Amino acid sequence: MRMSCLPVSLYADLSAGRRSLADWFRFAAALGLDGADISVAHLPGRDAAALAPLRRQAEDAGVVIPMMVTYTDFTHPDPATRARQVDELRSCIEAATHLGVGYLRVTAGQKHPGVQRDEGIAWACAGLTACVADATAAGVTLCYENHTIGYGWTEYDFSLPADIFQEIVRRTEGSGLQLLFDTANNLVNSEDPLPVLEAVIERVAVVHAADMARKGVFEPTVVGTGVSPLAAIFRLLHQHGFGGWLSVEEGSKTGEDGFRRAIPLVRDLWTKSSQGKSQ
């Protein structure tokens, strides 16, 4: 199993320039990770000239950049805005090729006021599949997430409810769109993530190991210390032979200590789950 991390707790520092992506790559390597995930929000640009140094920095640190998260908003009520989101995703795919990124996280979009269930699902499916062929040709896999809220968003994800997420998964079957499964986001909607995973597991390419302090509230905590049923989720992944990237989503905002606590906890739990030792 290859492990990476999405450094959500560092986003404020990265955005303000108090920490660089090179700093993040070195920290990820010091944590013993194979990869260091990034957000498109922190790129210095999208072209090869801007991104080649970033790729070298990761290589110099001894990590790869397996995944980049994007914030596609395909449920916006304005058609022109939705079209721009498709163009934005194509730009992200090109950036991914310059960085050697194999996976792009994509999202359905925000729960914009007034958008009805059926139209939102239709718009999300259209947007999420619009660039699959472009991504595949570029060697990049698009992974749709059971998502809560994006960096800079003002609303929760339109497909946060499990029934909407699963309907979008069903309607995009056969499109080439894969899934990024988050182990905690369903809890925010007071739903159990385990049956959601069971329903979609055949398309899961990447996993976000995440945790919430309690059910029904968006309150990220150090992974392994909250209410996410990680042991049961990991056992199910092992049973289905999951061999993709396991990315720890560190969003507890407890500084570097949160990373140093979460990553060994997840690694240990993953190993025990494979041996059938988890309770």
N, C-alpha and C positions, 0 to 999 in steps of 0.2 A: 504494500500500500504506500502510495506517495502522499505526503502531507504538505499542505501549504497553509497560508493564513491570509485573510482579508483584514487589514488593520484599521477597522472603522474607528477605533479609539484614537487613532493618530490623524484622522481626517482634518481636524481643526488646525493642528500644527502643520500639516502638509499644505493646507490651503493658505495659511498665513506666512509660509516660508520659514517657519521656525525649525522645520525638519525637511530634509530633501528625500526624494525617492531613493537616492543612493544610500542615505542613512537607513532607510527602511530595509533595503536589500541586505546591508551588513548586519542589521539586527536580526533579520529572519535567518540568516546563515548562523549567527551565534546561538539562535534558539534550536538549531539542529534541523531546520526545515529543508525540504527539497525545493520548495517553490515559495515565491512571494507574490501574492495577488495584488492588483492595483485597481484604482478607479480611473475611468476616463476623465474625471473632473480634475485630475492632477497632472495630466500630460502637459509638457511644455509646448506642444504643437502636434500636428497629425502627420507631417511629411517625414520622409526618410532622414532628412538632414537634422530634424529636431529629435528624432527617436533613436537613431543609431547610437548616440552616446549613452542613452538610457539602457539600451540592450547590453552594451559593453559593461556598464556599471553592474548590472545584475550578474553577468558572466564573471566579472572580476571578483564579485562577492561570493561566487560559488552557488548561486541559485538560478533557477529559471523563472520566467513569469508565465505560469500556466493559464491564468485567467484574468480577464479585465472585465469589470462590471460597468454596464451602461445603464441609462435611465430612460429607455424608450417609453414614450407616452402616446400609445396608439389609440387611446380611448378619448382623446380630446374631441369636443363636439365640432370643432372647425376643420373641414376637410383639408384646407391648405396647411394647417398646422400638422395634421397627420401625415401629409405628403412630405413635409420637411423632416419629420421624424424618420421616415424611410431613408431620405438622403443622409441624415445624420448617422444612421446605422451603417450605411455604405461607407461613410467616412471612417467609422470606428473599425470596420472590417479591414480597411486599408491600413489603418494604424496598427492593428493587430499583426498584420503580416510583417511590418517593419520591426516589431518587437519580438517576433517569434512566439506570439501568444496563440495557443491552440483553441481556447474556449472564450466565448463572449457571453456574459450574462445579459439576457434581454428580459424586459418586463412588459406586462400588458399595458399599463398606464394607470393614471390616477382615477379615483372615483369622483369625476367631475359632477357638480350639481346638475341635475336634470337629465343625465344620460341614463337611458333605460337599459335593463338587463340584456335584452336581445340585441339591441344595436351596439352596445358596448362589447359584447362577445364577438359579434360579426366584425367590428372594427379591429379588435385585438387580434383575431385570427388572421385577418388580411395583412395587418402590419407585421405580425410575428413571422409570417411565412414569406413575405415579400422579398427578403434578401437571402433566403436559405441557399438558393442556387449560387449566388455570388459568394457567399461564405464558403460553401463546399468547394467551389473552384479555387478559392484562395487557401484551402487547407485549414479553415477555421470552422469550429462547431458552435452553432447558436444554441444556447441553453436557456429555456424559459423557466423562471423561478416562481414558486409559491411564495410571493413576496409581501412585505408589509408596507414599507414606505421608503422612498428613495431620497438620496442626499439632495437637498434643495426643494423637495416636494412639499406641498402644503396639505395634501390629502393622502389617505391610505390608498393602497393599490385596489383598483377595481376588482381584481380577481383574488383578493384576500379570502373571501368566503370559499370554502372547499368545493362547494357545488359548482361555482363559476369556474374555478381553476380546473376542475376535472372535466367540465364541459368543453373548455378551450383545448385541453389535452386531447379529448375525444375527437373534436372537429379538425385538429391538425395532424391526426394519425396519418402516417404515410408521407408526410411533407418533408421529412428529414430534420424537422425541428426536434431537438433533444431537450432534456430537462435538467435543471439544477434544483435538487431538493434541499430545502432548509428544514432543519430538525425542530425549529422553535416557532416559526412564524404563524402556524395555524393556532398556536396557543393564544395569540393575541386576540383572535376571534372566538376564544373559548372552545376551540375544536381540538380533537386529538390528532396529532400528526401521523400516528402509526397507520390507521386505516387509509389515510390519504396516500402514504407511501406504498402501501400494499396494492392500491388501485393503479398506480402509475409506474411501478418500479422497473418495468421492462424498458422504459425510455430514459431512466436516470443515468446521466453521464458523469455528473459531478455532485458532490454532497457538501453543503454548508453545515458544519457542526456548530450549532448556535444554541443559546439557552435564554430563558426568561425567568425572572425572579418569581413570578406568579402568573396564574392564568387570567386571561381577560384584560391584561394591561401590557402596553408596549414598554417593557422595562428590562432591557438586556442586562444579563449578569455574567459573571465569569463562567465559561462553558464547563459544565460538570457540577455546578453548585446550585442549579435551579430546578425547575420542574419538567424540563424536557425529558421524555423517556428514552434517553440516549442508548441505554443498554439494549432495550428491546429493538430499537431502530437498527443498531449495529448488528445485532443477531440476524435480523431479517436481511440486511445487506449481505452478510456473509453467506446466508442460505441461498441467495440468488447469485452468488459469485461476483459481487461487485468488485471491480478492479480499477476503478477510476480514481481521480484525485479526491482526497478528503481535505477540505479546507476549513480551518477553524475561523469562524467569524468572531473576532474579538471586538466587542462593542461595549464592554462594561464600564469604560471610562475610569479605570483604576490605574492608569499609567502603565509603565512597562511591567509592573508586577502582575497585572492581569494576564499578559501574554505568558509570563514565566509560570503562572499557575495553570492556565487553561491547556496549554499544549501538552505537558506531561500527563495531565488528567485524561485528555482525549486519547492520546497514544496508548496509555495503559488500559483504558476502557475498551478501545478497539481490539487490543491484543487479547484481553480476557474474553471478550465476546466471541472471538474466533475459536477460543478453546472451550467455549461453553461454560465459562466460570462466572459470568455475570448473573446477579440475582435480580 
